[in-house]
């Protein structure tokens, strides 16, 4: 779906829209995403989704930002590298963040409160070329991009733009439609999320079985034996 698309220019348009205080809706490999930065944009996203403020946003991340902004033990970094580099799979991680990192400090108070939880951040990595370019722009500009799946809360990720609910679509200041995303599934699963300190599975998502097999075979760690949150 990404082949032949104007990735760099679309990523720049998304980034500029978000920097101007707007909300963007666009495809990543695990589903359509909705993202912002400013307090009002994050409020609009939560309200449109009907999402509880108890649930934090995810944040867009690449390998360099992951290494710079999160405090993760060596083994955790090796696990992430194995999954995203050797096997080229999307992966979301939760880990303690560095409060003095300029990208973290770019977030205004309400957005920061809702992009973090108990000293940790959820970072999405390797979710397709558009995601990766937006994450790169976030990193080089020290400007966080926070968001969620573009759907009503608990309704499942959307894998084609047309399936996104109207009340979600209508808050998008920019929307990008590339068609069907690669990791569509019948269960509406988004990215798999794992805590890199406890190895708890926060969310069973796309390619979870593959990720578990990789980690068990390579590191002799069984994610499935750690309680699912």
N, CA, C and O of each residue as an XYZ file, in Angstrom:
916
protein
N       0.813     -1.222      0.000
C       0.000      0.000      0.000
C       0.843      1.267      0.000
O       0.398      2.315     -0.470
N       2.055      1.173      0.524
C       2.895      2.369      0.622
C       3.703      2.628     -0.649
O       4.173      3.742     -0.878
N       3.860      1.592     -1.470
C       4.672      1.735     -2.680
C       4.054      2.762     -3.627
O       2.861      2.708     -3.927
N       4.879      3.690     -4.089
C       4.417      4.702     -5.027
C       3.714      5.883     -4.389
O       3.310      6.811     -5.090
N       3.560      5.868     -3.075
C       2.899      6.976     -2.380
C       3.912      8.084     -2.067
O       5.098      7.809     -1.889
N       3.443      9.334     -1.999
C       4.347     10.463     -1.706
C       4.663     10.551     -0.214
O       4.229     11.480      0.469
N       5.416      9.583      0.277
C       5.646      9.426      1.713
C       6.244     10.686      2.334
O       5.729     11.193      3.330
N       7.318     11.187      1.753
C       8.019     12.316      2.375
C       7.146     13.559      2.420
O       7.089     14.242      3.443
N       6.465     13.858      1.318
C       5.637     15.070      1.305
C       4.411     14.907      2.194
O       4.001     15.861      2.856
N       3.819     13.714      2.221
C       2.667     13.494      3.100
C       3.081     13.562      4.568
O       2.360     14.124      5.393
N       4.233     12.996      4.891
C       4.721     13.073      6.273
C       4.961     14.519      6.682
O       4.656     14.911      7.809
N       5.505     15.307      5.769
C       5.748     16.718      6.067
C       4.436     17.453      6.284
O       4.335     18.293      7.179
N       3.428     17.146      5.471
C       2.118     17.792      5.633
C       1.487     17.411      6.966
O       0.917     18.259      7.654
N       1.590     16.142      7.328
C       1.080     15.698      8.628
C       1.801     16.426      9.755
O       1.170     16.938     10.680
N       3.116     16.468      9.669
C       3.910     17.092     10.729
C       3.572     18.572     10.872
O       3.411     19.066     11.988
N       3.466     19.274      9.760
C       3.165     20.709      9.819
C       1.759     20.956     10.358
O       1.539     21.906     11.109
N       0.816     20.110      9.979
C      -0.547     20.247     10.499
C      -0.563     20.086     12.012
O      -1.213     20.857     12.718
N       0.151     19.083     12.504
C       0.206     18.854     13.945
C       0.932     19.994     14.647
O       0.516     20.422     15.724
N       2.015     20.489     14.049
C       2.734     21.621     14.650
C       1.866     22.869     14.717
O       2.047     23.709     15.598
N       0.923     22.992     13.786
C       0.006     24.130     13.789
C      -1.157     23.936     14.758
O      -2.077     24.752     14.794
N      -1.119     22.869     15.534
C      -2.153     22.615     16.532
C      -3.251     21.685     16.070
O      -4.238     21.482     16.778
N      -3.087     21.111     14.872
C      -4.143     20.298     14.299
C      -4.072     18.820     14.650
O      -3.198     18.357     15.382
N      -5.040     18.108     14.088
C      -5.166     16.658     14.249
C      -5.011     16.017     12.875
O      -5.580     16.501     11.896
N      -4.250     14.940     12.797
C      -4.010     14.248     11.534
C      -4.487     12.804     11.622
O      -4.343     12.153     12.656
N      -5.057     12.314     10.526
C      -5.472     10.920     10.396
C      -4.763     10.345      9.180
O      -4.819     10.927      8.097
N      -4.096      9.208      9.348
C      -3.266      8.671      8.270
C      -2.974      7.193      8.544
O      -3.182      6.718      9.661
N      -2.494      6.464      7.531
C      -2.260      5.031      7.711
C      -0.867      4.701      8.227
O       0.126      5.289      7.797
N      -0.811      3.755      9.150
C       0.431      3.083      9.508
C       0.194      1.598      9.223
O      -0.924      1.203      8.892
N       1.214      0.793      9.347
C       1.085     -0.590      8.874
C       0.085     -1.417      9.666
O      -0.425     -2.417      9.160
N      -0.208     -1.015     10.912
C      -1.116     -1.792     11.760
C      -2.525     -1.210     11.827
O      -3.357     -1.709     12.586
N      -2.810     -0.169     11.052
C      -4.138      0.438     11.057
C      -4.049      1.932     10.854
O      -2.957      2.500     10.827
N      -5.204      2.574     10.711
C      -5.207      4.034     10.575
C      -5.013      4.670     11.947
O      -5.560      4.209     12.949
N      -4.226      5.734     11.966
C      -3.853      6.404     13.211
C      -4.415      7.813     13.245
O      -4.695      8.409     12.205
N      -4.578      8.339     14.450
C      -4.970      9.735     14.649
C      -3.970     10.339     15.633
O      -3.669      9.738     16.664
N      -3.455     11.528     15.313
C      -2.344     12.058     16.109
C      -2.410     13.571     16.233
O      -3.010     14.256     15.405
N      -1.778     14.075     17.290
C      -1.678     15.507     17.546
C      -0.529     15.776     18.499
O       0.325     14.919     18.723
N      -0.519     16.979     19.059
C       0.532     17.373     20.005
C       0.002     18.351     21.048
O       0.176     18.145     22.249
N      -0.636     19.402     20.588
C      -1.105     20.438     21.505
C      -2.236     19.909     22.386
O      -2.928     18.956     22.026
N      -2.409     20.544     23.546
C      -3.431     20.101     24.497
C      -4.808     19.972     23.854
O      -5.491     18.965     24.037
N      -5.210     20.989     23.106
C      -6.547     20.976     22.514
C      -6.683     19.848     21.498
O      -7.739     19.220     21.417
N      -5.640     19.580     20.726
C      -5.678     18.484     19.760
C      -5.851     17.144     20.471
O      -6.628     16.300     20.025
N      -5.137     16.948     21.562
C      -5.254     15.692     22.305
C      -6.643     15.565     22.922
O      -7.219     14.478     22.928
N      -7.188     16.670     23.441
C      -8.562     16.633     23.964
C      -9.544     16.243     22.869
O     -10.431     15.421     23.103
N      -9.403     16.813     21.686
C     -10.306     16.504     20.571
C     -10.233     15.028     20.204
O     -11.252     14.402     19.912
N      -9.025     14.476     20.219
C      -8.863     13.060     19.889
C      -9.583     12.187     20.915
O     -10.331     11.283     20.540
N      -9.369     12.445     22.185
C     -10.022     11.655     23.233
C     -11.541     11.775     23.151
O     -12.255     10.781     23.286
N     -12.027     12.981     22.932
C     -13.474     13.190     22.879
C     -14.090     12.498     21.672
O     -15.147     11.876     21.789
N     -13.441     12.597     20.510
C     -13.975     11.969     19.303
C     -13.982     10.447     19.420
O     -14.900      9.785     18.934
N     -12.966      9.903     20.061
C     -12.884      8.462     20.237
C     -13.783      7.947     21.365
O     -14.095      6.757     21.420
N     -14.198      8.851     22.266
C     -14.882      8.401     23.464
C     -13.944      7.612     24.360
O     -14.356      6.660     25.023
N     -12.691      8.012     24.375
C     -11.637      7.292     25.090
C     -11.481      7.823     26.508
O     -11.519      9.033     26.732
N     -11.307      6.931     27.449
C     -11.078      7.324     28.834
C      -9.721      7.999     28.973
O      -8.733      7.549     28.393
N      -9.676      9.084     29.744
C      -8.405      9.749     30.001
C      -7.497      8.909     30.908
O      -6.346      9.275     31.145
N      -8.012      7.793     31.409
C      -7.175      6.866     32.170
C      -6.204      6.125     31.255
O      -5.193      5.593     31.714
N      -6.515      6.090     29.954
C      -5.687      5.352     28.999
C      -4.747      6.319     28.279
O      -5.219      7.234     27.605
N      -3.437      6.140     28.402
C      -2.510      7.071     27.761
C      -2.434      6.890     26.252
O      -2.757      5.828     25.721
N      -2.003      7.947     25.571
C      -1.715      7.894     24.140
C      -0.452      7.073     23.898
O       0.325      6.802     24.814
N      -0.275      6.692     22.648
C       1.012      6.199     22.194
C       1.806      7.344     21.586
O       1.270      8.431     21.372
N       3.073      7.103     21.309
C       3.950      8.122     20.745
C       4.735      7.541     19.580
O       5.134      6.377     19.602
N       4.951      8.368     18.561
C       5.657      7.918     17.366
C       7.159      7.940     17.619
O       7.691      8.893     18.187
N       7.833      6.876     17.189
C       9.224      6.682     17.592
C       9.997      5.945     16.503
O       9.449      5.083     15.816
N      11.277      6.293     16.353
C      12.183      5.484     15.543
C      13.297      4.946     16.437
O      13.321      5.219     17.638
N      14.209      4.189     15.856
C      15.249      3.529     16.645
C      16.112      4.527     17.410
O      16.433      4.311     18.579
N      16.483      5.614     16.749
C      17.336      6.601     17.413
C      16.623      7.265     18.584
O      17.214      7.462     19.646
N      15.355      7.609     18.390
C      14.592      8.223     19.475
C      14.387      7.232     20.618
O      14.480      7.597     21.790
N      14.111      5.998     20.275
C      13.966      4.947     21.286
C      15.200      4.887     22.185
O      15.085      4.809     23.408
N      16.370      4.925     21.570
C      17.613      4.852     22.342
C      17.883      6.115     23.150
O      18.472      6.049     24.229
N      17.456      7.261     22.634
C      17.737      8.534     23.299
C      16.757      8.863     24.424
O      17.151      9.417     25.450
N      15.487      8.522     24.234
C      14.441      9.036     25.120
C      13.962      8.049     26.177
O      13.326      8.451     27.151
N      14.259      6.768     26.001
C      13.786      5.761     26.950
C      14.950      5.123     27.690
O      16.035      4.947     27.137
N      14.707      4.781     28.951
C      15.692      4.064     29.765
C      15.358      2.577     29.736
O      14.455      2.119     30.436
N      16.087      1.839     28.927
C      15.799      0.423     28.713
C      17.079     -0.389     28.907
O      18.122     -0.016     28.370
N      17.026     -1.485     29.656
C      18.206     -2.338     29.802
C      18.682     -2.886     28.456
O      17.927     -2.918     27.484
N      19.935     -3.314     28.415
C      20.532     -3.794     27.165
C      19.722     -4.914     26.536
O      19.514     -4.924     25.323
N      19.268     -5.849     27.339
C      18.492     -6.956     26.783
C      17.212     -6.464     26.112
O      16.838     -6.957     25.048
N      16.542     -5.497     26.732
C      15.335     -4.941     26.136
C      15.616     -4.282     24.797
O      14.837     -4.424     23.854
N      16.724     -3.562     24.710
C      17.107     -2.942     23.436
C      17.403     -4.004     22.383
O      17.036     -3.855     21.218
N      18.067     -5.072     22.802
C      18.375     -6.150     21.866
C      17.101     -6.814     21.349
O      17.017     -7.175     20.175
N      16.118     -6.973     22.220
C      14.836     -7.552     21.805
C      14.171     -6.668     20.757
O      13.712     -7.157     19.725
N      14.121     -5.372     21.023
C      13.498     -4.451     20.071
C      14.229     -4.489     18.735
O      13.592     -4.543     17.684
N      15.550     -4.463     18.763
C      16.327     -4.499     17.527
C      16.063     -5.775     16.740
O      15.915     -5.739     15.519
N      16.007     -6.885     17.430
C      15.737     -8.164     16.771
C      14.390     -8.137     16.055
O      14.268     -8.612     14.926
N      13.385     -7.582     16.716
C      12.035     -7.568     16.151
C      11.919     -6.591     14.989
O      11.374     -6.938     13.942
N      12.423     -5.375     15.164
C      12.186     -4.355     14.131
C      13.238     -4.353     13.029
O      12.936     -3.968     11.899
N      14.460     -4.771     13.328
C      15.522     -4.742     12.320
C      15.670     -6.081     11.602
O      15.582     -6.142     10.376
N      15.890     -7.136     12.350
C      16.106     -8.430     11.705
C      14.826     -8.986     11.102
O      14.848     -9.575     10.022
N      13.697     -8.796     11.806
C      12.444     -9.388     11.336
C      11.486     -8.367     10.729
O      10.456     -8.746     10.171
N      11.805     -7.091     10.829
C      11.035     -6.022     10.186
C       9.554     -6.054     10.562
O       8.681     -5.958      9.699
N       9.286     -6.190     11.856
C       7.910     -6.220     12.345
C       7.603     -4.957     13.144
O       8.500     -4.374     13.754
N       6.339     -4.531     13.144
C       5.948     -3.398     13.998
C       5.895     -3.830     15.452
O       5.595     -4.983     15.759
N       6.191     -2.885     16.351
C       6.259     -3.242     17.776
C       6.068     -1.983     18.603
O       6.706     -0.961     18.349
N       5.184     -2.059     19.599
C       5.026     -0.970     20.564
C       5.616     -1.401     21.897
O       5.449     -2.541     22.330
N       6.305     -0.472     22.535
C       6.960     -0.788     23.803
C       6.599      0.255     24.854
O       6.340      1.416     24.537
N       6.589     -0.180     26.097
C       6.403      0.711     27.240
C       7.662      0.640     28.090
O       8.140     -0.444     28.424
N       8.197      1.813     28.438
C       9.424      1.866     29.239
C       9.538      3.229     29.904
O       8.880      4.178     29.478
N      10.363      3.343     30.942
C      10.600      4.650     31.561
C      11.209      5.631     30.563
O      12.063      5.267     29.755
N      10.752      6.881     30.634
C      11.271      7.906     29.733
C      12.178      8.866     30.485
O      12.129      8.963     31.711
N      13.004      9.569     29.728
C      13.913     10.562     30.294
C      13.213     11.915     30.283
O      13.021     12.520     29.228
N      12.842     12.373     31.448
C      12.043     13.600     31.560
C      12.768     14.820     31.033
O      12.133     15.815     30.682
N      14.098     14.760     30.974
C      14.857     15.909     30.489
C      15.092     15.873     28.982
O      15.742     16.764     28.436
N      14.573     14.861     28.312
C      14.755     14.793     26.861
C      13.941     15.901     26.198
O      12.779     16.094     26.556
N      14.514     16.636     25.244
C      13.794     17.776     24.659
C      12.502     17.402     23.951
O      11.565     18.199     23.930
N      12.428     16.217     23.374
C      11.166     15.824     22.738
C      10.078     15.639     23.783
O       8.941     16.063     23.573
N      10.407     15.020     24.893
C       9.436     14.870     25.984
C       9.035     16.239     26.511
O       7.857     16.493     26.765
N      10.019     17.125     26.675
C       9.743     18.459     27.199
C       8.947     19.322     26.229
O       8.413     20.359     26.624
N       8.860     18.914     24.969
C       8.072     19.691     24.002
C       6.577     19.597     24.256
O       5.819     20.462     23.818
N       6.146     18.559     24.957
C       4.714     18.354     25.171
C       4.162     19.332     26.199
O       4.744     19.490     27.272
N       3.041     19.994     25.887
C       2.394     20.842     26.891
C       1.781     19.984     27.991
O       1.682     18.767     27.833
N       1.363     20.595     29.112
C       1.012     19.821     30.315
C      -0.044     18.739     30.125
O       0.158     17.600     30.547
N      -1.170     19.079     29.493
C      -2.237     18.088     29.352
C      -1.806     16.955     28.430
O      -2.069     15.785     28.708
N      -1.143     17.307     27.334
C      -0.666     16.286     26.399
C       0.365     15.382     27.063
O       0.338     14.165     26.875
N       1.271     15.970     27.838
C       2.275     15.170     28.545
C       1.612     14.215     29.526
O       1.996     13.049     29.621
N       0.624     14.707     30.249
C      -0.096     13.869     31.211
C      -0.730     12.666     30.522
O      -0.785     11.574     31.089
N      -1.209     12.873     29.296
C      -1.919     11.807     28.596
C      -1.040     11.017     27.629
O      -1.503     10.059     27.009
N       0.228     11.417     27.499
C       1.180     10.656     26.684
C       2.116      9.828     27.549
O       3.011      9.157     27.034
N       1.915      9.873     28.863
C       2.768      9.146     29.801
C       1.901      8.510     30.883
O       0.744      8.886     31.071
N       2.477      7.546     31.585
C       1.774      6.928     32.711
C       2.803      6.365     33.679
O       3.623      5.522     33.315
N       2.748      6.843     34.913
C       3.624      6.336     35.982
C       5.090      6.335     35.564
O       5.826      5.384     35.828
N       5.499      7.410     34.912
C       6.901      7.547     34.527
C       7.312      6.784     33.286
O       8.500      6.686     32.979
N       6.328      6.236     32.562
C       6.629      5.482     31.346
C       5.935      6.106     30.138
O       4.975      6.865     30.271
N       6.449      5.764     28.956
C       5.815      6.147     27.699
C       5.638      4.903     26.840
O       6.424      3.958     26.903
N       4.584      4.934     26.039
C       4.328      3.909     25.028
C       4.847      4.451     23.699
O       4.388      5.491     23.226
N       5.801      3.746     23.101
C       6.407      4.164     21.843
C       6.144      3.110     20.760
O       6.399      1.923     20.962
N       5.635      3.560     19.613
C       5.405      2.686     18.463
C       6.586      2.791     17.506
O       6.989      3.888     17.121
N       7.137      1.638     17.125
C       8.281      1.592     16.217
C       7.971      0.763     14.972
O       7.215     -0.207     15.023
N       8.573      1.168     13.856
C       8.610      0.365     12.627
C       7.220      0.023     12.094
O       6.967     -1.114     11.697
N       6.334      0.995     12.085
C       4.962      0.760     11.630
C       4.737      1.299     10.220
O       3.722      1.938      9.945
N       5.680      1.037      9.343
C       5.535      1.427      7.950
C       6.261      2.717      7.620
O       6.606      3.481      8.522
N       6.501      2.974      6.325
C       7.326      4.121      5.927
C       6.744      5.483      6.270
O       7.501      6.408      6.564
N       5.420      5.639      6.242
C       4.849      6.936      6.610
C       5.048      7.179      8.107
O       5.469      8.263      8.511
N       4.751      6.185      8.914
C       5.025      6.288     10.355
C       6.482      6.623     10.610
O       6.797      7.506     11.408
N       7.374      5.909      9.924
C       8.805      6.080     10.192
C       9.289      7.477      9.830
O      10.134      8.040     10.526
N       8.761      8.040      8.746
C       9.172      9.389      8.353
C       8.598     10.433      9.311
O       9.277     11.404      9.642
N       7.363     10.245      9.755
C       6.791     11.159     10.750
C       7.588     11.073     12.054
O       7.859     12.094     12.687
N       7.958      9.863     12.450
C       8.768      9.684     13.662
C      10.133     10.349     13.514
O      10.646     10.939     14.466
N      10.717     10.256     12.327
C      12.014     10.914     12.090
C      11.878     12.426     12.212
O      12.725     13.083     12.817
N      10.812     12.978     11.637
C      10.582     14.422     11.742
C      10.380     14.829     13.200
O      10.879     15.867     13.633
N       9.648     14.011     13.951
C       9.464     14.289     15.380
C      10.816     14.337     16.087
O      11.081     15.233     16.888
N      11.658     13.367     15.780
C      12.965     13.289     16.460
C      13.874     14.454     16.098
O      14.446     15.083     16.988
N      14.020     14.755     14.809
C      14.992     15.788     14.424
C      14.524     17.182     14.811
O      15.325     18.112     14.903
N      13.216     17.323     15.038
C      12.675     18.611     15.472
C      12.397     18.664     16.972
O      11.925     19.683     17.477
N      12.685     17.572     17.689
C      12.378     17.504     19.126
C      10.940     17.940     19.400
O      10.679     18.807     20.234
N      10.020     17.313     18.674
C       8.608     17.690     18.758
C       7.777     16.410     18.757
O       7.633     15.757     17.723
N       7.238     16.058     19.905
C       6.548     14.779     20.056
C       5.271     14.711     19.220
O       4.527     15.685     19.105
N       5.041     13.539     18.645
C       3.784     13.235     17.967
C       3.102     12.128     18.763
O       3.619     11.016     18.863
N       1.940     12.440     19.325
C       1.213     11.503     20.185
C      -0.126     11.165     19.552
O      -0.714     11.991     18.852
N      -0.605      9.966     19.794
C      -1.882      9.621     19.192
C      -2.383      8.251     19.573
O      -1.996      7.674     20.590
N      -3.264      7.745     18.716
C      -3.968      6.511     19.004
C      -4.466      5.946     17.681
O      -4.206      6.506     16.616
N      -5.178      4.838     17.762
C      -5.806      4.306     16.559
C      -7.015      5.167     16.199
O      -7.700      5.691     17.077
N      -7.264      5.306     14.909
C      -8.340      6.183     14.426
C      -9.659      5.414     14.413
O     -10.112      4.941     13.370
N     -10.255      5.304     15.578
C     -11.524      4.596     15.720
C     -12.156      4.963     17.055
O     -11.485      5.473     17.952
N     -13.430      4.703     17.177
C     -14.077      4.860     18.467
C     -13.476      3.867     19.452
O     -13.104      2.757     19.072
N     -13.383      4.264     20.708
C     -12.762      3.433     21.726
C     -13.436      2.066     21.803
O     -14.662      1.962     21.824
N     -12.615      1.026     21.846
C     -13.033     -0.374     21.965
C     -13.713     -0.918     20.712
O     -14.253     -2.023     20.735
N     -13.691     -0.148     19.610
C     -14.337     -0.592     18.374
C     -13.379     -1.317     17.444
O     -13.794     -1.788     16.385
N     -12.113     -1.418     17.812
C     -11.146     -2.118     16.977
C     -10.480     -1.202     15.973
O     -11.086     -0.242     15.496
N      -9.231     -1.501     15.652
C      -8.493     -0.706     14.666
C      -9.163     -0.793     13.306
O      -9.807     -1.789     12.980
N      -9.003      0.258     12.519
C      -9.582      0.317     11.182
C      -8.466      0.161     10.154
O      -7.417      0.798     10.249
N      -8.715     -0.697      9.174
C      -7.668     -1.054      8.216
C      -7.880     -0.438      6.842
O      -6.995     -0.499      5.989
N      -9.044      0.151      6.625
C      -9.294      1.000      5.458
C      -9.921      2.295      5.959
O     -10.640      2.303      6.959
N      -9.644      3.378      5.261
C     -10.099      4.694      5.709
C     -11.621      4.744      5.835
O     -12.150      5.358      6.761
N     -12.324      4.096      4.899
C     -13.788      4.176      4.866
C     -14.446      3.602      6.110
O     -15.599      3.922      6.396
N     -13.744      2.767      6.849
C     -14.325      2.158      8.049
C     -14.202      3.035      9.297
O     -14.795      2.724     10.330
N     -13.442      4.120      9.211
C     -13.293      5.001     10.375
C     -14.611      5.731     10.623
O     -15.207      6.270      9.690
N     -15.060      5.751     11.856
C     -16.346      6.358     12.183
C     -16.352      7.857     11.863
O     -15.329      8.532     11.966
N     -17.522      8.357     11.475
C     -17.655      9.750     11.042
C     -17.218     10.732     12.122
O     -16.568     11.733     11.821
N     -17.570     10.453     13.383
C     -17.227     11.399     14.449
C     -15.724     11.475     14.681
O     -15.233     12.447     15.255
N     -14.992     10.458     14.242
C     -13.529     10.495     14.310
C     -12.972     11.217     13.090
O     -12.121     12.096     13.226
N     -13.442     10.857     11.908
C     -12.951     11.477     10.670
C     -13.138     12.988     10.689
O     -12.271     13.729     10.226
N     -14.264     13.443     11.220
C     -14.599     14.865     11.101
C     -13.680     15.776     11.913
O     -13.685     16.986     11.687
N     -12.901     15.249     12.838
C     -11.983     16.127     13.578
C     -10.609     16.211     12.915
O      -9.752     16.971     13.367
N     -10.390     15.444     11.855
C      -9.103     15.474     11.184
C      -8.898     16.766     10.401
O      -9.695     17.093      9.522
N      -7.839     17.497     10.714
C      -7.493     18.688      9.940
C      -6.754     18.311      8.667
O      -6.706     19.090      7.714
N      -6.179     17.118      8.652
C      -5.640     16.513      7.442
C      -5.940     15.026      7.520
O      -5.771     14.409      8.571
N      -6.388     14.447      6.404
C      -6.629     13.008      6.344
C      -5.922     12.450      5.118
O      -5.926     13.064      4.050
N      -5.322     11.290      5.282
C      -4.590     10.633      4.201
C      -5.098      9.204      4.077
O      -5.179      8.473      5.064
N      -5.438      8.818      2.857
C      -6.015      7.508      2.584
C      -5.123      6.771      1.585
O      -5.017      7.167      0.424
N      -4.486      5.697      2.048
C      -3.659      4.865      1.164
C      -4.310      3.511      0.886
O      -3.684      2.645      0.276
N      -5.544      3.316      1.319
C      -6.176      2.023      1.115
C      -5.921      1.057      2.260
O      -5.702      1.468      3.400
N      -5.950     -0.224      1.944
C      -5.865     -1.289      2.941
C      -4.453     -1.410      3.513
O      -3.478     -1.477      2.764
N      -4.347     -1.437      4.851
C      -3.030     -1.512      5.503
C      -2.528     -2.960      5.531
O      -3.333     -3.887      5.449
N      -1.216     -3.167      5.646
C      -0.655     -4.521      5.557
C      -1.100     -5.488      6.652
O      -1.359     -6.656      6.365
N      -1.195     -5.029      7.898
C      -1.442     -5.950      9.004
C      -2.914     -5.977      9.416
O      -3.241     -6.003     10.603
N      -3.794     -5.971      8.409
C      -5.223     -6.088      8.720
C      -5.492     -7.478      9.291
O      -4.780     -8.439      9.001
N      -6.531     -7.555     10.105
C      -6.899     -8.830     10.712
C      -8.364     -8.783     11.098
O      -8.957     -7.710     11.207
N      -8.934     -9.942     11.302
C     -10.369    -10.039     11.573
C     -10.746     -9.610     12.986
O     -11.926     -9.409     13.271
N      -9.771     -9.468     13.868
C     -10.051     -9.139     15.265
C      -9.907     -7.657     15.577
O     -10.122     -7.247     16.718
N      -9.549     -6.846     14.589
C      -9.374     -5.414     14.836
C      -8.184     -5.099     15.717
O      -8.195     -4.104     16.441
N      -7.150     -5.938     15.666
C      -5.982     -5.757     16.526
C      -5.042     -4.697     15.973
O      -4.758     -4.669     14.776
N      -4.562     -3.827     16.852
C      -3.528     -2.871     16.498
C      -2.162     -3.457     16.803
O      -1.957     -4.664     16.673
N      -1.233     -2.614     17.205
C       0.122     -3.092     17.487
C       0.166     -3.874     18.795
O      -0.604     -3.615     19.719
N       1.076     -4.828     18.849
C       1.391     -5.506     20.106
C       2.176     -4.548     21.001
O       3.077     -3.853     20.531
N       1.834     -4.512     22.293
C       2.525     -3.642     23.252
C       3.099     -4.493     24.380
O       2.386     -5.281     25.000
N       4.399     -4.324     24.638
C       5.078     -5.068     25.704
C       5.859     -4.101     26.583
O       6.522     -3.191     26.085
N       5.776     -4.303     27.890
C       6.570     -3.546     28.855
C       7.999     -4.098     28.841
O       8.208     -5.282     29.108
N       8.970     -3.256     28.535
C      10.348     -3.722     28.398
C      11.084     -3.886     29.720
O      12.232     -4.330     29.730
N      10.455     -3.543     30.821
C      11.063     -3.782     32.129
C      10.554     -5.102     32.720
O      11.345     -5.937     33.158
N       9.243     -5.280     32.728
C       8.660     -6.494     33.313
C       8.428     -7.603     32.288
O       8.247     -8.765     32.653
N       8.433     -7.236     30.994
C       8.084     -8.131     29.884
C       6.621     -8.553     29.924
O       6.234     -9.556     29.325
N       5.828     -7.784     30.628
C       4.380     -8.001     30.610
C       3.824     -7.597     29.255
O       4.208     -6.569     28.697
N       2.919     -8.411     28.730
C       2.199     -8.050     27.518
C       1.071     -7.098     27.901
O       0.110     -7.494     28.561
N       1.192     -5.855     27.485
C       0.157     -4.861     27.776
C      -1.028     -5.053     26.842
O      -2.180     -4.897     27.247
N      -0.735     -5.395     25.578
C      -1.813     -5.641     24.609
C      -1.358     -6.694     23.603
O      -0.291     -6.580     23.000
N      -2.186     -7.715     23.437
C      -1.964     -8.691     22.371
C      -2.448     -8.057     21.073
O      -3.629     -7.740     20.928
N      -1.529     -7.877     20.137
C      -1.880     -7.203     18.897
C      -1.379     -7.944     17.681
O      -1.126     -9.148     17.725
N      -1.241     -7.208     16.595
C      -0.774     -7.780     15.340
C       0.586     -8.439     15.534
O       1.425     -7.943     16.286
N       0.793     -9.538     14.863
C       2.024    -10.348     14.854
C       2.493    -10.735     16.261
O       3.686    -10.950     16.475
N       1.588    -10.824     17.197
C       1.971    -11.201     18.563
C       2.617    -12.581     18.611
O       3.629    -12.774     19.284
N       2.034    -13.534     17.902
C       2.590    -14.886     17.920
C       4.000    -14.900     17.351
O       4.880    -15.570     17.891
N       4.223    -14.167     16.263
C       5.563    -14.091     15.678
C       6.552    -13.459     16.653
O       7.671    -13.944     16.820
N       6.131    -12.385     17.286
C       7.007    -11.708     18.247
C       7.359    -12.645     19.399
O       8.519    -12.724     19.804
N       6.366    -13.350     19.924
C       6.629    -14.289     21.024
C       7.606    -15.380     20.598
O       8.510    -15.739     21.352
N       7.424    -15.906     19.388
C       8.314    -16.962     18.899
C       9.745    -16.449     18.751
O      10.699    -17.133     19.121
N       9.885    -15.240     18.207
C      11.214    -14.645     18.022
C      11.923    -14.481     19.362
O      13.091    -14.845     19.505
N      11.215    -13.935     20.332
C      11.821    -13.656     21.635
C      12.133    -14.952     22.383
O      13.155    -15.049     23.062
N      11.264    -15.934     22.258
C      11.526    -17.231     22.908
C      12.726    -17.916     22.270
O      13.594    -18.430     22.976
N      12.783    -17.929     20.939
C      13.864    -18.623     20.240
C      15.212    -17.927     20.425
O      16.242    -18.587     20.562
N      15.201    -16.586     20.429
C      16.455    -15.832     20.441
C      16.947    -15.527     21.851
O      18.150    -15.528     22.108
N      16.012    -15.268     22.764
C      16.399    -14.804     24.107
C      15.957    -15.743     25.231
O      16.271    -15.518     26.399
N      15.223    -16.801     24.861
C      14.683    -17.745     25.843
C      13.818    -17.039     26.882
O      13.843    -17.369     28.068
N      13.052    -16.055     26.405
C      12.079    -15.347     27.244
C      10.694    -15.632     26.678
O      10.464    -15.465     25.481
N       9.787    -16.055     27.522
C       8.439    -16.408     27.083
C       7.462    -15.324     27.524
O       7.009    -15.314     28.669
N       7.141    -14.408     26.605
C       6.187    -13.345     26.927
C       4.858    -13.907     27.416
O       4.192    -13.288     28.246
N       4.469    -15.069     26.913
C       3.157    -15.618     27.249
C       3.073    -16.095     28.699
O       1.979    -16.264     29.236
N       4.208    -16.309     29.319
C       4.200    -16.755     30.718
C       4.169    -15.591     31.697
O       4.066    -15.787     32.908
N       4.260    -14.375     31.161
C       4.128    -13.180     31.995
C       2.681    -12.726     31.900
O       2.121    -12.686     30.805
N       2.067    -12.386     33.019
C       0.644    -12.042     33.055
C       0.324    -10.929     32.073
O       1.040     -9.932     31.988
N      -0.758    -11.111     31.336
C      -1.226    -10.095     30.399
C      -1.985     -9.033     31.163
O      -2.834     -9.355     31.994
N      -1.682     -7.727     30.885
C      -2.354     -6.640     31.584
C      -3.765     -6.453     31.116
O      -4.468     -5.572     31.611
